[in-house]
Amino acid sequence: MRIPRLKLFSGKNCSLCDVAKAELAKVRQKRPFELEVVDIHEKGQEKWHNLYKWWIPVLHVEEKEVVKGRWTAQDVEKALDEWKAPGADK
């Protein structure tokens, strides 16, 4: 089975982003996934900054936005379940 690729859009001085990272750590104890963290405030990330500046943290599973703002480990697990469900885009 393929390991899902997650991308967390985050920023500096973002307390919700710190919570999101802790929630992802909980999920990672049970399920493997690759994680890329993108700081939307860094140079070269203008597209993501313009899109998500009011919404971080935002999580993509395999390039699909699945949660944004305040979310929990359960939300991530649900998104991963949907990703691996029969008929889900992979």
N, CA and C of each residue as an Amber inpcrd file, in Angstrom:
protein
   270
   0.8390000  -1.1910000   0.0000000   0.0000000   0.0000000   0.0000000
   0.8790000   1.2470000   0.0000000   0.4850000   2.2170000  -0.7800000
   1.2370000   3.4560000  -0.8970000   1.0280000   4.3300000   0.3400000
   2.0830000   4.9980000   0.7540000   2.0080000   5.9140000   1.9010000
   1.4980000   7.2640000   1.3960000   0.4780000   7.8240000   2.0390000
  -0.0590000   9.1100000   1.5790000   0.9190000  10.2540000   1.8230000
   0.8510000  11.2340000   0.9330000   1.6730000  12.4380000   1.0560000
   0.7950000  13.5720000   1.5600000   1.1970000  14.1380000   2.6820000
   0.4700000  15.2590000   3.2740000   1.3150000  16.5130000   3.1630000
   0.6500000  17.6290000   2.9880000   1.3350000  18.9160000   2.9400000
   0.6200000  19.8470000   3.9090000   1.3710000  20.3590000   4.8760000
   0.8370000  21.2870000   5.8670000   1.2850000  22.6960000   5.5120000
   0.3270000  23.5690000   5.2810000   0.6090000  24.9750000   5.0360000
   0.5160000  25.6800000   6.3750000   1.6290000  26.3240000   6.7460000
   1.7990000  26.8390000   8.0930000   2.4360000  28.2220000   8.0240000
   2.7220000  28.7810000   9.1760000   3.4040000  30.0610000   9.2380000
   4.0300000  30.2670000  10.6080000   4.9060000  31.2380000  10.6810000
   5.5520000  31.5630000  11.9520000   4.5440000  32.2560000  12.8720000
   4.7460000  32.0970000  14.1660000   3.8830000  32.7320000  15.1710000
   2.4090000  32.3910000  14.9650000   2.1540000  31.1420000  14.6320000
   0.7920000  30.6620000  14.3820000   0.4900000  29.5760000  15.4130000
  -0.2300000  29.9480000  16.4640000  -0.4960000  28.9730000  17.5270000
  -1.3590000  27.8140000  17.0330000  -2.2930000  28.0690000  16.1360000
  -3.0870000  26.9710000  15.5740000  -2.2150000  26.0130000  14.7680000
  -1.1660000  26.5480000  14.1460000  -0.2420000  25.6940000  13.3890000
   0.5080000  24.7610000  14.3360000   0.8720000  25.2580000  15.5070000
   1.5340000  24.4120000  16.5050000   0.5960000  23.2970000  16.9650000
  -0.6720000  23.6410000  17.1590000  -1.6680000  22.6320000  17.5390000
  -1.8100000  21.6030000  16.4180000  -1.8640000  22.0720000  15.1810000
  -2.0060000  21.1690000  14.0330000  -0.8370000  20.1910000  13.9610000
   0.3770000  20.6720000  14.2000000   1.5480000  19.7890000  14.1760000
   1.4460000  18.7310000  15.2690000   0.9440000  19.1120000  16.4340000
   0.7590000  18.1420000  17.5190000  -0.3070000  17.1120000  17.1430000
  -1.3700000  17.5480000  16.4870000  -2.4220000  16.6240000  16.0450000
  -1.8760000  15.6590000  14.9930000  -1.0480000  16.1610000  14.0910000
  -0.4350000  15.2860000  13.0850000   0.4880000  14.2630000  13.7430000
   1.1880000  14.6750000  14.7940000   2.0630000  13.7400000  15.5150000
   1.2460000  12.6050000  16.1270000   0.0480000  12.9100000  16.6230000
  -0.8290000  11.8600000  17.1680000  -1.2080000  10.8570000  16.0830000
  -1.5610000  11.3650000  14.9200000  -1.9520000  10.4870000  13.8130000
  -0.7700000   9.6340000  13.3770000   0.4100000  10.2460000  13.3330000
   1.6020000   9.5390000  12.8520000   1.9750000   8.3730000  13.7660000
   1.5720000   8.4000000  15.0200000   1.8380000   7.2750000  15.9200000
   1.0680000   6.0370000  15.4870000  -0.0450000   6.2270000  14.7770000
  -0.8930000   5.1160000  14.3520000  -0.7620000   4.7810000  12.8720000
  -0.4670000   5.8050000  12.0590000  -0.4960000   5.6300000  10.6060000
   0.6900000   6.3350000   9.9730000   1.3500000   5.6630000   9.0300000
   2.4790000   6.3160000   8.3590000   1.9970000   7.2940000   7.2870000
   2.7420000   8.3710000   7.1260000   2.5110000   9.2960000   6.0200000
   3.7540000  10.1440000   5.8330000   3.9180000  10.6450000   4.6170000
   4.9800000  11.6040000   4.3330000   4.4140000  12.9920000   4.6120000
   5.2400000  13.8650000   5.1810000   4.7680000  15.2080000   5.5110000
   5.7430000  16.2560000   5.0020000   5.2060000  17.2110000   4.2730000
   5.9580000  18.3900000   3.8600000   5.2950000  19.5850000   4.5250000
   6.0930000  20.4270000   5.1700000   5.5640000  21.6340000   5.8070000
   5.9860000  22.8320000   4.9660000   5.0170000  23.6530000   4.5910000
   5.2620000  24.8340000   3.7690000   4.9370000  26.0710000   4.5930000
   5.9410000  26.9300000   4.7780000   5.7200000  28.2190000   5.4460000
   5.2370000  29.1940000   4.3790000   3.9800000  29.5790000   4.4610000
   3.3980000  30.4160000   3.4120000   3.9820000  31.8290000   3.3850000
   4.7660000  32.1820000   4.4000000   5.3560000  33.5180000   4.4570000
   6.7420000  33.5700000   3.8150000   7.2890000  32.4180000   3.4290000
   8.6180000  32.3980000   2.8180000   8.5580000  32.8720000   1.3700000
   9.6750000  33.4170000   0.9190000   9.7790000  33.8520000  -0.4660000
   9.5220000  32.6550000  -1.3840000   8.7800000  32.8820000  -2.4290000
   8.4520000  31.8190000  -3.3660000   7.1320000  31.1320000  -3.0680000
   6.5250000  31.4750000  -1.9430000   5.2530000  30.8440000  -1.5500000
   4.0750000  31.8250000  -1.6630000   4.2260000  32.8220000  -2.5290000
   3.1990000  33.8590000  -2.6480000   1.8310000  33.2840000  -3.0140000
   1.8260000  32.2740000  -3.8930000   0.5520000  31.6520000  -4.2900000
  -0.1970000  31.1400000  -3.0590000   0.5400000  30.4090000  -2.2010000
  -0.0880000  29.8290000  -1.0130000  -0.4240000  30.9010000   0.0100000
   0.4280000  31.9150000   0.1130000   0.1540000  33.0140000   1.0400000
  -1.1520000  33.7080000   0.6600000  -1.2970000  34.0180000  -0.6160000
  -2.5140000  34.6960000  -1.0710000  -3.7530000  33.8300000  -0.8600000
  -3.6030000  32.5370000  -1.0320000  -4.7360000  31.6240000  -0.9090000
  -5.1100000  31.3430000   0.5440000  -4.0900000  31.1830000   1.4150000
  -4.3400000  30.6670000   2.7600000  -3.9860000  31.6090000   3.9020000
  -3.6490000  32.8730000   3.6290000  -3.1710000  33.7500000   4.7090000
  -4.1460000  33.8730000   5.8730000  -5.4340000  33.7110000   5.6410000
  -6.4140000  33.8100000   6.7220000  -6.8720000  32.4470000   7.2140000
  -6.3330000  31.3700000   6.6550000  -6.8620000  30.0350000   6.9420000
  -5.8700000  29.0670000   7.5640000  -4.5790000  29.4010000   7.6540000
  -3.6250000  28.4170000   8.1740000  -3.9700000  28.0470000   9.6090000
  -3.7160000  26.8080000   9.9570000  -3.0900000  25.7410000   9.1790000
  -4.0670000  25.0960000   8.1860000  -3.5090000  24.7230000   7.0390000
  -4.2730000  24.0370000   6.0020000  -3.5390000  22.7450000   5.6870000
  -4.2910000  21.6740000   5.5090000  -3.6900000  20.3760000   5.2160000
  -4.2180000  19.8430000   3.8970000  -3.2730000  19.4060000   3.0570000
  -3.6070000  18.7080000   1.8190000  -3.2210000  17.2430000   1.9840000
  -4.0300000  16.3540000   1.4520000  -3.6730000  14.9440000   1.3030000
  -3.6030000  14.6980000  -0.1910000  -2.4050000  14.3340000  -0.6640000
  -2.2130000  14.0930000  -2.0970000  -2.7280000  15.2690000  -2.9320000
  -2.3120000  16.4700000  -2.5730000  -2.6190000  17.6930000  -3.3240000
  -4.0720000  18.1500000  -3.2100000  -4.8770000  17.4920000  -2.3870000
  -6.2760000  17.8900000  -2.2100000  -6.4450000  18.5110000  -0.8240000
  -7.0030000  19.7170000  -0.7700000  -7.2720000  20.3620000   0.5150000
  -8.3190000  19.5500000   1.2690000  -7.9810000  19.1920000   2.5180000
  -8.9130000  18.3790000   3.3060000  -9.3920000  19.0770000   4.5770000
  -8.5640000  19.9010000   5.1900000  -8.9740000  20.6540000   6.3780000
  -8.2250000  21.9790000   6.4220000  -8.8590000  22.9840000   7.0580000
  -8.1810000  24.2670000   7.2590000  -8.7240000  24.9210000   8.5130000
  -7.9120000  25.8190000   9.0700000  -8.3040000  26.4690000  10.3180000
  -8.0660000  25.5430000  11.5020000  -9.0470000  25.4210000  12.3520000
  -8.9260000  24.5730000  13.5460000  -9.3910000  23.1620000  13.2000000
  -8.5080000  22.1620000  13.4110000  -8.8610000  20.7680000  13.1480000
  -8.1250000  19.8450000  14.0930000  -8.5830000  18.5790000  14.1240000
  -8.0690000  17.6080000  15.0930000  -7.4760000  16.3910000  14.3940000
  -6.8670000  15.5360000  15.1970000  -6.3290000  14.2750000  14.6850000
  -7.4380000  13.4510000  14.0400000  -8.6320000  13.4970000  14.6050000
  -9.7590000  12.7400000  14.0480000 -10.1140000  13.2290000  12.6480000
 -10.0160000  14.5270000  12.4200000 -10.2770000  15.0670000  11.0810000
  -9.2560000  14.5370000  10.0760000  -8.0030000  14.4470000  10.5040000
  -6.9470000  13.9370000   9.6290000  -7.1720000  12.4560000   9.3530000
  -7.5020000  11.7000000  10.3860000  -7.7520000  10.2690000  10.1990000
  -8.9150000  10.0420000   9.2390000  -9.9530000  10.8430000   9.3540000
 -11.0940000  10.7230000   8.4390000 -10.6560000  11.0040000   6.9990000
  -9.8510000  12.0430000   6.8120000  -9.3630000  12.3760000   5.4680000
  -8.5010000  11.2460000   4.9090000  -7.6800000  10.6320000   5.7550000
  -6.8490000   9.5120000   5.3030000  -7.7090000   8.2940000   4.9800000
  -8.7470000   8.0590000   5.7590000  -9.6710000   6.9580000   5.4610000
 -10.3370000   7.1730000   4.1060000 -10.7590000   8.3910000   3.8410000
 -11.4000000   8.7000000   2.5630000 -10.4090000   8.5620000   1.4190000
  -9.1500000   8.9200000   1.6590000  -8.1240000   8.8070000   0.6310000
  -7.9250000   7.3540000   0.2220000  -7.9330000   6.4520000   1.1910000
  -7.6600000   5.0520000   0.8710000  -8.9230000   4.2450000   0.5820000
 -10.0860000   4.8840000   0.6620000 -11.3390000   4.1780000   0.4040000
 -11.4150000   3.7560000  -1.0600000 -12.1050000   2.6510000  -1.3240000
 -12.2690000   2.2190000  -2.7200000 -12.8770000   3.3400000  -3.5560000
 -12.2710000   3.5680000  -4.7020000 -12.7740000   4.6090000  -5.5840000
 -12.2070000   5.9880000  -5.3110000 -11.4660000   6.1390000  -4.2260000
 -10.8620000   7.4410000  -3.9360000  -9.7350000   7.6890000  -4.9250000
  -9.5170000   8.9500000  -5.2660000  -8.4180000   9.2850000  -6.1740000
  -7.0990000   8.9570000  -5.5070000  -6.2460000   8.2540000  -6.2350000
  -4.9330000   7.8850000  -5.6940000  -3.8750000   8.1450000  -6.7260000
